[in-house]
Amino acid sequence: SRSSAWAPACTSPTRSFGMAEPRFLLDGMLGSLARWLRIMGYDALYVRDASDADMLARLVGNDRTLLTRDRQLADRAGGRGLYLEEGELEGQLLTVVERFGLSTEGRMARCSACNGDLEAVGKEAVAGLVEAGTLSGHAEFWRCRDCGKIFWQGAHWRTIRDRLQRVSRGPGSGPR
C-alpha cells in the first residue's frame, strides 16, 4: 500500500536564522532512527547495504553527517561522523536531538519510507487512494513527491507524539 497513518503536525523549524537544517546519512544499523528523523522533518538518507568505503564516498560533495553504530566508521568520517553508542532508538534520538539542536515537534516535510519531500494535497487528490473512512475522517493529507505514499494524522499519531515528547524531555522521562 502507498498510504500510511503517521503525520506530525506542521510546525516551523526552531533553527536559528541563517543556519542550515542538518542532513544525515545513516548506515544499515540505523533504519529505525532514519525513519524517526524523517518523521521529525529532517533529511535522513538511509543506506542499508553499503561498504564503509561507499558510505564515506557518499559524504563527498555534500553537507551530510554520517550517523553510525560502527565506531571505526565514525572515526574514519572524522568531524562528519557521529558514533551512536546507545542501542535503543529513544537513546539514539536523544543523542542526535541534543547534538544537533533538533526540534522534536515533527513537521510534514519528509516521507518516512523514502526520504522524499512531502507536499500538502487536497482530499480530491487522495480519493480512491485511501479508505473512505480515512478520507471522511481527516482534513489534511500529504503525498511524497518521490514514491507517492500518502500520509495523514492517523490513529497512532498519539504514540508518535508521546515518543517525541519523551525525547524532548530527555533521559529518564519514560519507557524506552
N, C-alpha and C positions, 0 to 999 in steps of 0.2 A: 504494500500500500504506500501511497505517496503522501499520506496525511499523518499528522501527529497531534497530540493534545497538550504539549507544553507550549507555553507562550508567556514569557515575562512581560510585565507592563513596560511601556515606553517611558524612559526617563532620560534626562540629559546626562552626559558624561561628567564626572567630577574632576577630570584632569584640569590642570592649570592651563590658562590661555597660552597658546603657542607650543604646548607640549604635545608631541605626537603620541597617539594611542600605542601602547606596546603591542607587538605582534610576536607570535610564538611559533616555534617548530617543536613538536613533541614526538618522541620516539615510540616504538611499538609497545613499550611497557606502560604508556600513559593515555590509553584511549578514553577512559572514563574522564580523566582530567580534561582532555581536549574537548569532550562534549560539554562539560560544565563551564569551561571558559567561553565556549560559543554561546551557551545559554545566557551567560553574563554579558554577552555582546562583543566579545573580543575575538580577533582573528587568530585562530589556533589551527595551524596546519598539522595534521596527524599523518605520520608515515609509518605504516605497520611493519613492513619487511624491508629494511634497508641496512646496508652495512654502515659501520661507523664512518668510513670514508665518504659514503654517499650522504650521510647526514651532515657531515662537515661541509661538503661541497654545496649543499642546499643553503648554507649560511652566506655564501659568497654573493655579493651584489644586492643584498637586501638588509633590512634592519631587524630581522627576527632574532629572538633569543631562544636558544635550544634549552628545552626542559627535558630532563632525563633522570632515570634511576641508576644510570651507569656512571659511576664516579670517574672512571678513566675518560669516558667520552666527554663529560662535562669539563674535565681538566684540559683535554685537547682543544676544546672550543674556546678556552681562555675566558676573557671577560664576556663572551657571548653565550656562555653555557651556565646553567644552574642545575646542580645536582640536588635532587629531592630525596632526602633520606627517609622521610615518612612514607610508609607503605599504604596507609589508609587515605582514601580520597579526601575527606574533610581536612585532614592534616596537610595534604598536598595543596589543596585550595587555599588554606590559611597562609601557608608559606608564600605562595605566589601572590596572593592579595596583599600581604604585608610588604613583600619585597618590591613590588611594582606599584603600590598605591592604587590598586584596582577598586572600582566600585562593585559592590555586591548587589546592586539594585536590579540588575537584569535589564537588557534592552533588546528590542526586536531588531537585531542587526545582522545576526549570523545564523545560518542553518546548522542545527546541532548534528545533522548527518554528514554534510559535505563541506561545511565552512563557507558556502556561498553567501552572497549578500541577499538579505530578505527585503521584500517590498510589500507595503500595505496594499491589500486588494479588497475590493468590494465583495459583498455576498454573491453578486451575479457571476463573478469570476470563479467562484469555487462551487457553485451549484452543480450538482452531479459528480463532484469530486469528493465530497464529504457526505456523511449520513444526513438525512433530512432533519433529525433531531438536533444534530450539531449545528446545522445551518440556521435553524429557527431559534436555537438557544444561545447563540453568540453573535455579537455585533461586529467584532473585529477579527480579521484574518490576515495572514501574511503568507507570501509564497516565495520560495527560494528561486532566485533568478537562474541558478545553475541546474539544480536537479528537479525543480518543480514541486517539491514537497510543500504541503500546506500546514500551517500552524495556527493555533488559537489558544485561548486561555481555557484549558480543559479541566477535567475533574481532579487531576493530580497536581494542579498548579499550587495548591496549598503546601504539598510536600516539597515542591521545589523552593517555594518562598521560605519555608521553615529551615531547610538546609542552608540557604543563602544567609538567612538571619543568624544562624548559629556560627557560620563562618565569619560574619561581620562582627560578632561579639567576641570572637577569639577562643583560645583554648579553654577547655573545661566547661563549655556552655551547653553541652548536651551530648546525646549519643553520637558516636562516630560510626 
